[in-house]
Amino acid sequence: MPTFSLFDALLILGGAQGLFLALLLQRRKVANQPAAHYLMALVLLVSFLLFAKLAYRSEWMHTYAEVILLPDVILFVLGPCLWLFTRHLLRMPPLKIRQLCWHALPGFLHIVIANTVLGQHLNGHWHFLSGSGIYISFLFIEGLAMVSLMGYLVASFKLTERTLQTEQYQGHDAAKRFLPAFFRVGMLLALCWGISFSYRLFVYDPSYLFYQVFWFLAVAYVFWLAYSVVLNTELFDLPPSPIDRTLKTEDEQILARVITFLEVEKPYLEPQLKLADLAEATSTPRHELSRIINAGTGQSFFDLINTLRINTFIEAYEAAAEDERSILQLAYQSGFNSKSAFNRAFRKVIGCSPSEYFKEVVAS
């Protein structure tokens, strides 16, 4: 009977950590929900693979090879998933199904070749490959995974660097600090994996020690990304990519109707206003409304609403008598539900704190 080890405890803790992160991402209300949902799906996949790796037992290797090898698919899907998440984060146009299929090819090859063909050899059902042939096949598949991962990390890094340098991303310092550093660390890890792989090409090493270490580093790498965006939701506030800033005629009409509704009805004075509420009030599908607002205004839904609230606050403050100018009270009347949310939004929209702004106004 298999014994429970420290290795198993780490897998259980890691899997539980992934479920916890997925729950946080699901509950967190952010401007870019598609990117949050995509990252949540990646974290859930990693969590599932951690629990699946519990099935690994050396005495079960030859009997259940197809199942035991399945968790290694993370090294084949990590690159494409991070690249696609980056596209979602930067609000780039979605890819077509045919394009997505090409990016799923590395993971598919692993499942078909390693899990099926090599698994059937390891459990003794197929015999057309020798022992050395199986070993070479594993090296070949690992090499493809390594090249694929490095390629996607480089592509993600270049996409991020190129996009964040454009004028519309000025002021998004959190993204400029974190994303390039995140992908540089990933490329460094992939490079270390490549050095280990090159060593094993010349020295027979059946233990695959560094391969197993890198597997866990890949898991930690995904969790690092998830924790970073959970703790700093500004990463989800990036504006749409410049190539996604064009609207069709019918979209422009919808945007005009939405802006008119916001200006006349002023629903943003309600602190709990959500995108779904505005979509229902304007008879517009939620995902379409989000896309149209992003492309037509260059702002997310939350940024647009906060801009309207700040403008309302400034008008109310300037119109009020001097003895009635309570910043906090006027902020609540403008739709904010806390002082910290108001200050954060004011600084983001105006570029300074409320006290600094009104001091400059008085001075001028």
Beta strands, then each sheet from edge to edge (+ up, - down):
end
